[in-house]
């Protein structure tokens, strides 16, 4: 039974979902790093919000951890690259609090435009300073959105509903999507120069950190206003303070800060700044949604292999998982076979999907091939870490798809190029479920791969099969099945033998087989 730790406060219904799915769950919130480190090795899954920090030290201690699920969007508190190296899937819930966060940004924009917090405080104090709080209308103003993804696109539609002109900067926003949303796609410098209100909705990365720095703020329209409900660190707070003091920027509404919890910040106390304590996702609906989603996603992954909203591996829906599972087994065998017979450094890998399999989601299949291929070379490699390991080692990975397949319903061909040569292995499914090897290096051979195999390249000479059987038998190894193929129809050419045996081949037996006349290569394989 998989075991999950919930280390941050989540809705009790999340625990109910884990239990209903047959997953053992412990709720231990408020753990200090050393406390988490001491117990994390017992868990397959970890469900968090923003309080738990999943660092390299924690991941090193998480010897059984397979998945981290973040109930929310940002994963700043998770070392995603290191999690990938450790083979841990990192998921988030990008849609559960999108509406709530977008609505908070709109609320902050209204509060900023009409100075509502300041007017509220003044009125509560009995001052009745009606003439002091002169706001501005939103209608007709230009709203500039930096980051037009899930949340940014919702803010865009709300802005359009307020009769604002909406412009957006997002490198991943396609022209077609911009037209569908009704926004104008612009470059960042154009947005900064034109917008009356700038709303940030981009993750915090090395490229976006300080996206509104002193230079960018100086190029904004005089009297512009800034809203940030995304991530602290997107704005240079010192530069913003200077621009507010000079009057170049009319105001700012901030839900996030460079350092959180933000109990001491240079922007606090300024009349032109509206602040909230990271409330973007703080509605009862959003908290319930993200908790339920992360519980379902972690459960699906641990029980069925379905991958949803992962940041470091291809997604596999619950519907796709059953269709992909037999192909993933085949891909693992193809990769493992090629990896075990490869003796020199890998240069490139080409995977060709032919027939019906080409219509499936092949990204996880490719990751599975790479896992199998690199497993003999690297310890603890899996679907998450294998593509990263291949990239880090300069191994070129190519994927092609062909709708037609000459002899089979589906065929997967793996071609591996090393420093010395190029080898290939092809496989298919029999009965849509049973993996079979059907070709090795251009030699047709139909074989089911068992737990222990003996792989041979030999010269096709009379008496060879008999001497091979005798040698294996003398070593006390029983043959379960025997598969033979040769390069051409004429005797005397090169042939391939795949022999399934009932146990591991002893080193002395392998040495004896290698010493037989006509043997070119002999390898003991395990699957």
C-alpha positions in Angstrom: 0.0 0.0 0.0 1.5 3.4 -0.9 2.0 5.8 1.9 1.6 9.6 1.7 2.6 12.4 4.1 0.6 15.6 4.3 3.0 18.1 5.8 1.0 21.3 5.3 -2.5 22.2 6.3 -5.0 20.8 3.7 -8.7 20.3 3.6 -9.7 17.2 5.6 -11.4 16.0 2.4 -8.0 15.4 0.9 -7.2 12.9 3.6 -10.6 11.2 2.9 -9.7 10.9 -0.8 -6.4 9.2 0.0 -8.1 6.8 2.4 -10.9 6.0 0.0 -8.4 5.2 -2.7 -6.6 2.7 -0.4 -3.6 4.9 0.3 -2.2 5.1 3.8 -1.9 8.8 4.9 -0.3 10.6 7.8 -0.9 14.3 8.6 2.0 15.9 10.3 2.0 19.7 9.8 4.5 22.3 11.1 7.5 20.0 10.9 10.9 21.5 11.2 13.4 20.5 8.4 15.2 18.0 10.6 12.0 16.5 11.7 10.8 16.1 8.1 14.2 14.7 7.1 14.0 12.1 9.8 10.7 10.6 8.6 10.4 11.3 4.8 12.2 8.1 3.9 9.1 6.1 4.8 6.8 7.8 2.3 6.0 7.3 -1.4 4.2 10.7 -1.8 4.4 14.1 -0.2 1.4 16.6 -0.3 2.4 20.2 0.5 1.4 23.8 0.2 3.9 26.6 0.5 5.2 26.1 4.1 7.2 22.9 3.5 10.5 23.4 1.8 11.5 20.4 -0.3 15.3 21.0 -0.5 18.2 18.8 -1.7 18.7 17.7 1.8 15.1 16.5 2.2 15.2 14.8 -1.2 18.4 13.0 -0.4 16.7 11.6 2.7 13.5 10.7 0.7 14.7 7.2 -0.4 11.2 6.0 -1.3 9.7 9.2 -2.5 8.1 9.1 -5.9 5.9 12.2 -6.1 5.6 15.6 -4.5 2.2 17.3 -5.0 1.9 21.1 -4.4 -1.7 22.2 -3.6 -1.4 25.4 -5.6 0.5 26.9 -8.5 3.9 28.0 -7.4 6.6 25.5 -6.6 9.3 27.9 -5.4 9.6 25.8 -2.3 10.5 22.7 -4.2 14.0 22.1 -5.8 12.5 20.8 -9.0 15.8 20.3 -10.9 17.2 18.2 -8.0 13.9 16.3 -7.7 14.2 15.4 -11.4 17.7 14.1 -10.8 16.4 12.0 -7.9 13.5 10.7 -10.1 10.8 12.4 -8.1 7.7 13.7 -10.0 6.7 17.2 -9.0 3.1 18.1 -9.6 1.1 21.3 -8.9 -2.6 22.2 -9.3 -2.6 25.2 -11.7 -6.3 25.4 -12.2 -7.7 25.0 -8.7 -7.1 28.6 -7.5 -6.9 30.4 -10.9 -10.3 32.0 -10.6 -9.7 33.1 -7.0 -6.3 34.6 -7.7 -7.5 36.4 -10.8 -10.5 37.8 -8.8 -8.1 39.0 -6.1 -6.0 40.8 -8.8 -9.1 42.6 -10.0 -10.1 43.4 -6.5 -6.7 44.9 -5.8 -6.9 46.9 -9.0 -10.3 48.4 -7.9 -8.9 49.1 -4.4 -5.9 50.8 -6.0 -7.9 52.9 -8.4 -10.4 54.1 -5.9 -8.1 54.2 -2.8 -10.6 52.0 -0.9 -8.3 50.8 1.9 -7.2 54.4 2.7 -10.7 55.7 2.5 -11.9 52.9 4.7 -9.3 53.6 7.4 -10.1 57.3 7.3 -13.8 56.8 7.6 -13.4 54.4 10.5 -11.4 57.1 12.2 -14.3 59.5 11.9 -12.5 61.9 9.6 -15.0 62.0 6.6 -12.2 63.1 4.1 -14.4 63.0 1.0 -12.3 65.3 -1.1 -9.1 63.6 -0.2 -9.7 60.4 -2.1 -9.9 61.2 -5.8 -9.8 57.9 -7.7 -9.6 57.1 -11.4 -12.0 55.0 -13.6 -10.9 51.7 -15.1 -13.1 52.1 -18.1 -11.1 53.1 -21.1 -7.8 52.5 -19.4 -5.1 50.2 -20.8 -4.5 47.1 -18.7 -1.1 45.5 -19.4 -0.8 41.8 -18.4 2.6 40.3 -18.0 2.1 36.5 -18.2 -1.1 35.5 -20.0 -1.4 31.9 -18.8 -4.2 30.4 -16.7 -4.6 33.3 -14.3 -3.5 36.1 -16.7 -6.1 35.1 -19.3 -8.9 35.2 -16.7 -7.7 38.7 -15.6 -7.7 39.6 -19.3 -11.4 38.6 -19.8 -12.4 40.4 -16.6 -10.5 43.5 -17.8 -12.3 43.4 -21.1 -15.6 43.1 -19.2 -14.7 46.4 -17.5 -14.3 48.0 -20.9 -10.6 48.3 -20.6 -8.1 48.0 -23.4 -6.1 44.8 -22.7 -2.5 44.2 -23.9 -0.4 41.2 -23.0 3.2 40.1 -23.0 3.8 36.4 -22.9 6.4 34.6 -25.0 4.1 31.5 -25.1 1.0 33.4 -26.1 0.2 32.5 -29.7 -1.4 35.0 -32.0 -4.5 32.7 -32.3 -4.9 32.5 -28.6 -4.6 36.3 -28.3 -7.4 36.8 -30.8 -9.6 34.3 -29.0 -9.0 36.2 -25.7 -9.6 39.6 -27.4 -6.2 41.0 -26.3 -3.4 42.6 -28.2 -0.1 40.7 -28.0 2.8 43.1 -27.5 6.5 43.0 -26.5 7.4 43.9 -22.9 8.9 47.3 -23.7 5.7 48.2 -25.6 3.5 47.1 -22.7 5.5 49.0 -20.1 5.3 52.2 -22.2 1.5 52.0 -22.9 -0.2 50.5 -19.8 -2.1 52.5 -17.2 -2.3 49.4 -15.0 0.3 46.6 -15.1 -0.7 43.3 -13.6 1.9 40.5 -13.1 0.9 36.9 -13.6 4.2 35.1 -14.4 6.1 32.5 -12.4 9.4 33.6 -10.7 12.3 32.3 -12.7 15.8 33.4 -13.4 14.4 35.2 -16.5 11.5 36.9 -14.8 13.1 37.9 -11.5 13.1 41.7 -11.4 11.1 42.0 -14.6 10.0 45.3 -13.2 13.4 46.7 -12.2 14.4 50.3 -11.9 14.9 50.7 -15.7 11.5 49.2 -16.5 9.7 51.2 -13.9 11.4 54.4 -15.2 10.0 53.7 -18.7 6.4 53.2 -17.4 3.8 55.9 -18.0 3.8 58.7 -15.4 0.9 57.9 -13.1 0.8 54.2 -13.9 -0.2 51.7 -11.3 1.2 48.2 -10.6 -0.6 45.1 -9.3 1.3 42.0 -8.2 -0.6 38.9 -7.1 1.9 36.5 -8.6 5.3 36.2 -6.9 7.5 38.4 -4.8 10.8 39.1 -6.6 9.2 40.1 -9.9 9.4 43.7 -8.8 12.5 45.5 -7.5 10.9 46.8 -4.3 13.5 49.5 -3.6 13.0 50.9 -7.2 9.3 50.8 -6.7 9.5 52.7 -3.5 11.6 55.4 -5.1 9.2 55.7 -8.0 6.2 56.0 -5.7 8.0 58.7 -3.6 8.8 60.7 -6.7 5.2 60.4 -8.0 6.2 58.7 -11.2 4.2 55.7 -10.2 0.8 56.6 -8.8 0.3 53.5 -6.7 0.9 49.8 -6.2 -1.2 46.9 -4.9 0.9 44.0 -3.7 -0.2 40.6 -2.4 3.3 39.1 -2.6 6.7 40.2 -1.4 10.4 39.4 -1.8 10.6 38.1 1.7 7.6 36.3 3.2 6.2 36.4 5.8 6.5 40.1 5.2 6.5 41.8 8.6 9.0 44.5 7.8 9.1 45.9 4.3 10.1 49.4 2.9 6.8 49.7 1.1 4.7 49.3 4.3 3.2 52.5 5.6 3.1 54.3 2.2 -0.3 55.9 1.4 0.0 54.9 -2.2 0.4 51.2 -1.5 -2.3 48.6 -0.9 -1.0 45.4 0.8 -2.5 42.0 1.5 -0.7 39.0 3.1 -0.5 36.6 0.1 -4.3 36.1 -0.1 -4.5 35.3 -3.8 -5.6 31.7 -3.3 -7.3 32.3 0.1 -11.0 31.5 -0.5 -12.8 28.5 0.8 -13.5 27.3 -2.7 -9.9 27.5 -3.8 -8.5 25.8 -0.8 -11.0 23.0 -1.2 -10.3 22.7 -4.9 -6.5 22.5 -4.8 -6.6 20.1 -1.8 -8.9 17.7 -3.6 -7.0 18.0 -6.9 -3.6 17.3 -5.3 -5.0 14.3 -3.5 -6.5 12.9 -6.7 -3.3 13.5 -8.7 -1.0 11.9 -6.2 -3.4 8.9 -5.8 -3.7 8.5 -9.6 0.0 8.5 -10.0 0.8 6.0 -7.2 -2.0 3.6 -8.1 -2.3 3.8 -11.9 0.8 5.7 -13.2 -1.4 8.6 -14.5 0.6 11.8 -14.4 -1.3 15.1 -14.3 0.1 18.7 -14.1 3.7 17.4 -13.6 6.4 20.0 -14.0 9.2 17.5 -14.8 7.8 14.7 -16.9 5.1 14.2 -19.6 1.5 14.0 -18.4 -0.4 10.8 -18.8 -4.1 10.9 -18.2 -6.0 8.2 -16.4 -7.6 7.3 -19.7 -4.3 7.1 -21.5 -2.5 5.1 -18.8 -4.2 1.7 -19.5 -3.5 2.1 -23.3 0.1 3.1 -22.8 0.9 0.5 -20.1 1.7 -2.5 -22.5 3.6 -0.1 -24.8 5.6 1.2 -21.8 6.5 -2.4 -20.9 7.7 -2.9 -24.5 9.6 0.4 -24.5 11.3 -0.5 -21.3 12.4 -3.9 -22.7 13.6 -2.4 -25.9 15.6 0.2 -24.0 17.0 -2.3 -21.5 18.0 -4.7 -24.3 19.9 -2.0 -26.2 21.5 -0.7 -23.0 22.7 -4.1 -21.9 24.4 -5.0 -25.3 26.0 -1.5 -25.6 29.6 -1.4 -24.6 30.8 2.0 -25.7 29.6 5.6 -25.1 26.2 6.6 -26.4 26.0 9.4 -29.0 22.4 9.4 -30.2 19.1 7.6 -29.8 16.4 7.5 -32.5 12.9 6.1 -31.6 10.5 5.5 -34.4 6.8 4.9 -33.7 4.9 3.2 -36.6 1.2 2.4 -37.0 -1.4 2.9 -34.2 1.1 3.6 -31.5 2.1 6.8 -33.4 -1.4 8.2 -32.5 -0.8 7.8 -28.8 1.0 10.2 -26.3 4.5 9.1 -27.1 6.4 11.4 -24.7 6.2 9.0 -21.8 7.1 6.1 -24.1 10.3 7.9 -25.1 11.1 8.6 -21.5 10.5 4.9 -20.7 12.9 3.9 -23.6 15.6 6.2 -22.2 15.0 4.8 -18.7 15.6 1.2 -20.0 18.5 2.3 -22.1 20.4 4.1 -19.3 19.5 1.7 -16.5 22.5 -0.6 -17.1 24.8 2.5 -17.0 23.2 4.7 -14.2 21.9 3.7 -10.8 18.3 4.6 -9.9 17.4 6.2 -13.2 13.7 6.5 -14.0 11.2 8.2 -16.3 11.8 11.5 -14.7 15.5 11.5 -14.5 16.3 9.6 -17.7 15.7 12.5 -20.2 17.6 14.8 -18.0 20.5 12.4 -17.7 20.6 11.9 -21.5 20.7 15.6 -22.1 23.4 16.2 -19.5 25.5 13.6 -21.2 25.1 15.1 -24.7 23.1 12.2 -26.0 20.9 13.3 -28.9 17.4 12.0 -28.7 15.3 11.9 -31.9 11.6 10.9 -32.1 9.7 10.2 -35.3 6.2 9.0 -36.1 4.8 7.2 -39.1 1.1 6.4 -39.4 1.7 3.4 -41.7 3.2 0.1 -40.5 4.0 -2.6 -43.1 3.7 -5.9 -41.1 2.2 -5.0 -37.7 -0.6 -3.0 -36.2 2.1 -1.1 -34.3 5.9 -1.2 -34.3 8.5 0.6 -32.2 12.1 0.8 -33.5 15.0 1.9 -31.4 18.2 2.8 -33.0 21.2 3.5 -30.9 24.5 5.0 -32.2 27.6 4.6 -30.1 31.2 5.7 -30.6 31.8 2.5 -32.7 28.5 1.5 -34.4 24.8 1.8 -34.8 22.5 -0.9 -33.5 18.7 -1.3 -33.8 16.0 -3.4 -32.1 12.3 -3.4 -33.0 9.3 -4.6 -31.1 5.6 -4.9 -31.2 2.6 -6.2 -29.1 0.9 -9.4 -29.8 -2.7 -9.4 -28.8 -2.3 -5.7 -27.9 -0.7 -6.7 -24.6 2.3 -9.1 -25.0 5.6 -7.4 -25.9 7.7 -9.2 -28.6 11.1 -8.5 -30.1 10.8 -8.9 -33.9 14.1 -7.5 -35.3 17.6 -7.0 -34.1 20.1 -5.2 -36.3 18.0 -6.0 -39.3 17.8 -9.7 -38.5 14.2 -10.9 -38.1 13.8 -12.8 -34.8 10.5 -13.2 -32.9 11.2 -13.5 -29.1 9.5 -12.9 -25.8 11.9 -11.6 -23.3 12.0 -13.4 -20.0 13.7 -12.5 -16.7 17.0 -14.1 -17.8 18.2 -14.3 -21.4 21.4 -15.3 -23.2 22.1 -13.1 -26.3 24.4 -14.4 -29.0 25.8 -13.2 -32.3 27.3 -16.2 -34.1 28.3 -17.5 -37.5 25.5 -19.7 -38.9 27.4 -23.1 -39.0 26.2 -26.7 -38.7 26.4 -28.1 -35.2 26.5 -24.7 -33.4 23.1 -25.0 -31.8 23.9 -28.5 -30.5 27.2 -27.4 -28.9 25.5 -24.3 -27.4 22.8 -26.5 -25.8 25.4 -28.9 -24.5 27.5 -26.2 -23.0 24.6 -24.5 -21.2 23.3 -27.8 -20.0 26.7 -28.9 -18.6 26.6 -25.6 -16.6 23.3 -26.7 -15.0 21.3 -24.0 -16.8 17.9 -25.1 -18.2 16.7 -23.6 -21.5 13.1 -22.3 -21.4 12.8 -21.1 -25.0 15.1 -20.6 -28.0 14.8 -18.0 -30.7 17.0 -17.9 -33.8 17.3 -15.5 -36.8 19.8 -15.1 -39.5 20.8 -12.2 -41.8 19.8 -13.9 -45.0 18.4 -17.1 -46.4 21.8 -18.5 -47.3 23.6 -20.7 -44.7 26.9 -19.5 -43.3 26.0 -15.9 -42.6 25.7 -14.1 -39.3 22.9 -15.2 -37.0 21.4 -14.1 -33.7 20.3 -16.3 -30.8 18.0 -15.3 -28.0 17.9 -18.0 -25.4 15.5 -17.7 -22.4 16.9 -19.6 -19.4 15.4 -20.5 -16.0 18.0 -18.7 -13.9 20.9 -16.3 -14.1 23.7 -17.5 -16.4 26.9 -18.1 -14.2 30.0 -16.3 -15.3 31.8 -19.6 -16.0 29.0 -20.7 -18.2 29.0 -17.4 -20.1 32.8 -17.7 -20.5 32.4 -21.3 -21.9 29.7 -20.1 -24.4 31.9 -17.2 -25.5 34.8 -19.6 -26.2 32.7 -21.8 -28.5 33.7 -21.8 -32.2 31.7 -19.3 -34.3 30.6 -17.1 -31.4 31.1 -13.4 -32.2 29.5 -12.0 -29.0 27.8 -13.5 -26.0 25.9 -11.5 -23.3 23.8 -12.5 -20.3 20.8 -10.2 -20.1 18.2 -9.7 -17.3 14.8 -8.0 -17.5 
